[in-house]
Amino acid sequence: MTGADDVGFDDHLGAAKPLGRAGFVVSRKALRRAVDRNRLKRLLREMLRVEREVLAGVERLVAAPGAARERELESARIGREQAAVGAEAPKAVTLVRDDGSAVAIPQALETIRDDAAQAAARLARAAVDGTTRGLCQDLVAGLEELLAAVEKAAAADKQGKQAVDPPAKHEYLPEPLASNLGGHGGSHAYLVHEFVDSVNRQRLPRINVWEAVRYCAPGFIAHKSALMGGRLLKVPDWGDAPNR
């Protein structure tokens, strides 16, 4: 989500144009308890509902400002609603951090909190312009994406598997593997094909034993180090695969 410093302006329309939007991928292991996920969803839905109302109010003021005094009063009222959105974010952050299984969600919520505080401060001083509207637009977009990610993870957990969008193309795989990717989001089909193809062609697989030990060795050595009270240990290197 972008803040006021990251907003571009159209000189002719005076409208704020966000330079980017954040995407969230939430594992179904995040918020392991269903009750916590449901509480988070309720919080996000309420924050999104209020934020949409704030954005609608800001857009009305931008389109038809009205008398100065009326504008100030209406802006202050909308600002209080905006501040309420920001006040809910720490509650959601606490909920996620208490669970201890999610990392990206608290960071996204803290960004939402900060942007909401900035928008509320601008509305409190009746600074209803393209920058304020851009902040509110980003808040709506960020909450929509975060809520969608949490709901997707919850639905995947309910089905007993993580929701994964399959690759659009599988030209690398022969039939019938291309039509049935198997588990783990399709990784099984690629792993099996690579292994069988390397045997048939008598070639080294892309993930060969030399690559495998490089992936695994640090974990084994870290475990050994932990058993020795954190002693520094050298991770061995068995070299590169032969060229053949």
C-alpha positions in Angstrom: 0.0 0.0 0.0 1.3 3.4 -0.8 1.4 6.4 1.4 1.1 10.1 0.6 4.7 10.4 -0.4 4.1 7.6 -3.0 1.2 9.2 -4.7 1.3 10.7 -8.2 -1.0 13.5 -9.4 -2.9 14.2 -12.6 -2.4 17.9 -13.1 -5.6 18.2 -15.1 -7.9 16.2 -12.8 -6.2 16.7 -9.4 -6.7 13.0 -8.7 -4.3 11.0 -6.7 -3.0 7.9 -8.6 -1.5 5.2 -6.4 1.8 4.0 -7.8 1.4 0.4 -6.7 -0.6 -2.1 -4.7 0.5 -4.8 -2.4 -0.5 -8.5 -2.9 -0.8 -10.9 0.0 -0.3 -14.6 0.1 -1.5 -16.1 3.4 -0.7 -19.7 4.2 -3.5 -21.7 5.7 -1.1 -22.4 8.6 -1.3 -18.7 9.5 -3.8 -18.2 12.4 -3.9 -21.9 13.1 -7.1 -21.7 15.2 -10.3 -21.2 13.2 -11.7 -19.0 15.9 -8.8 -16.6 15.5 -9.2 -16.5 11.7 -12.9 -15.8 12.1 -12.2 -12.9 14.5 -9.7 -11.5 12.1 -12.1 -11.7 9.2 -14.8 -9.9 11.2 -12.4 -7.2 12.1 -11.2 -6.8 8.5 -14.7 -6.7 7.1 -15.8 -4.0 9.6 -12.7 -2.0 8.8 -13.3 -2.3 5.1 -17.0 -1.3 5.5 -16.1 1.8 7.4 -13.2 2.7 5.0 -15.5 2.4 2.0 -17.9 4.9 3.7 -14.9 7.2 4.4 -13.8 7.1 0.8 -17.4 7.8 -0.4 -17.5 10.8 1.9 -14.2 12.1 0.7 -15.2 11.7 -2.9 -18.4 13.7 -2.2 -16.4 16.5 -0.7 -13.9 16.6 -3.5 -16.7 16.6 -6.1 -18.9 19.2 -4.3 -17.1 21.1 -1.5 -20.0 23.3 -0.4 -19.6 26.1 2.2 -16.3 26.3 4.1 -17.9 25.7 7.5 -20.0 22.8 6.3 -16.9 21.3 4.6 -14.9 21.5 7.8 -17.6 19.8 9.9 -18.2 17.0 7.4 -14.4 16.5 7.0 -14.0 16.3 10.8 -16.9 13.7 11.0 -15.3 11.6 8.3 -11.9 12.0 10.0 -13.3 10.5 13.2 -14.5 7.5 11.2 -11.1 7.2 9.5 -9.4 7.3 12.9 -11.7 4.5 14.1 -10.4 2.3 11.2 -6.8 3.0 12.3 -7.7 2.1 15.9 -9.0 -1.3 14.9 -5.7 -2.2 13.2 -3.7 -2.8 16.4 -6.4 -5.2 17.6 -5.9 -7.3 14.5 -2.1 -7.0 14.9 -2.3 -8.3 18.5 -4.5 -11.2 17.4 -2.1 -12.3 14.7 1.0 -11.9 16.8 -0.4 -13.8 19.7 -1.0 -16.7 17.3 2.7 -16.4 16.3 2.2 -18.1 12.9 1.9 -15.2 10.5 4.5 -12.6 9.5 3.2 -10.6 6.5 -0.2 -9.9 8.1 1.1 -7.7 11.0 3.3 -5.7 8.6 0.3 -5.1 6.3 -1.9 -4.1 9.2 0.7 -1.7 10.5 0.9 0.0 7.1 -2.9 0.3 7.2 -2.8 1.8 10.7 -0.2 4.3 9.6 -2.0 5.3 6.4 -5.3 5.6 8.3 -3.7 7.9 10.9 -2.3 10.1 8.1 -5.6 10.3 6.3 -7.4 11.0 9.6 -5.0 13.9 10.4 -5.6 15.4 7.0 -9.4 15.1 7.3 -9.2 16.7 10.8 -7.7 19.8 9.3 -10.1 19.7 6.3 -7.4 18.8 3.8 -9.8 17.1 1.5 -7.9 16.8 -1.8 -6.3 14.3 -4.2 -3.8 13.2 -1.6 -6.4 12.3 1.0 -8.5 10.6 -1.6 -5.5 8.6 -2.8 -4.8 7.5 0.8 -8.4 6.3 1.3 -8.3 4.5 -2.1 -5.2 2.7 -1.1 -6.7 1.8 2.3 -9.7 0.3 0.6 -7.6 -1.7 -1.8 -5.2 -2.9 0.9 -8.1 -4.1 3.1 -9.8 -5.8 0.2 -6.7 -7.7 -0.7 -5.8 -8.6 2.8 -9.4 -9.8 3.5 -9.4 -11.8 0.3 -6.1 -13.5 1.2 -7.3 -14.5 4.7 -10.6 -15.8 3.4 -8.8 -17.8 0.7 -6.5 -19.4 3.3 -9.5 -20.2 5.6 -11.3 -21.8 2.7 -8.3 -23.9 1.8 -7.9 -25.0 5.4 -11.6 -26.0 5.5 -11.0 -28.1 2.3 -7.9 -29.7 3.9 -5.5 -28.3 1.3 -3.9 -25.0 0.5 -5.4 -23.1 -2.3 -2.8 -22.8 -5.1 -3.5 -21.3 -8.5 -2.1 -23.9 -10.9 0.3 -22.8 -13.6 -1.3 -21.7 -16.8 0.9 -23.8 -19.0 2.5 -27.2 -18.7 4.3 -27.6 -22.0 7.3 -29.0 -20.1 5.3 -32.0 -19.0 4.2 -34.9 -21.2 0.7 -36.4 -21.0 -0.8 -37.6 -18.7 1.3 -35.6 -16.2 0.3 -32.3 -17.8 -3.4 -33.1 -17.1 -2.9 -34.3 -13.6 -0.3 -32.3 -11.7 -0.8 -34.2 -8.4 -0.2 -32.7 -4.9 1.7 -29.8 -3.5 0.4 -27.4 -6.1 1.7 -29.5 -9.0 5.2 -30.0 -7.8 4.9 -33.8 -7.7 4.4 -34.1 -11.5 7.5 -32.0 -12.2 9.7 -33.8 -9.7 8.7 -37.3 -11.0 9.1 -36.3 -14.6 12.5 -34.8 -14.0 13.7 -37.9 -12.2 12.4 -40.4 -14.8 13.5 -38.3 -17.7 17.1 -38.0 -16.3 17.2 -41.8 -15.8 16.0 -42.5 -19.4 18.4 -40.0 -20.9 21.2 -41.0 -18.6 21.8 -37.4 -17.5 22.1 -35.6 -14.2 18.8 -34.3 -12.9 18.5 -30.6 -12.3 18.3 -31.3 -8.6 21.0 -33.8 -8.2 22.7 -35.2 -5.1 25.3 -32.4 -5.0 22.6 -29.8 -5.1 20.5 -31.7 -2.6 23.3 -31.9 0.0 23.9 -28.2 -0.3 20.2 -27.6 0.5 20.1 -30.0 3.4 23.5 -29.6 5.0 22.9 -26.2 6.6 19.9 -27.5 8.4 21.7 -30.6 9.8 24.7 -28.5 10.9 22.4 -25.9 12.5 20.7 -28.7 14.5 24.1 -30.0 15.5 25.2 -26.5 16.6 22.0 -26.1 18.7 22.7 -29.3 20.5 26.2 -28.0 21.2 24.9 -24.8 22.7 25.2 -22.6 19.6 28.8 -23.5 18.8 30.0 -22.2 15.4 30.4 -25.0 13.0 31.6 -25.1 9.4 29.1 -26.2 6.8 30.9 -28.7 4.5 30.8 -28.4 0.7 31.0 -31.6 -1.3 31.7 -29.7 -4.5 29.9 -29.4 -7.8 28.3 -32.2 -9.9 30.5 -33.6 -12.6 29.9 -32.3 -16.1 28.3 -35.2 -18.0 
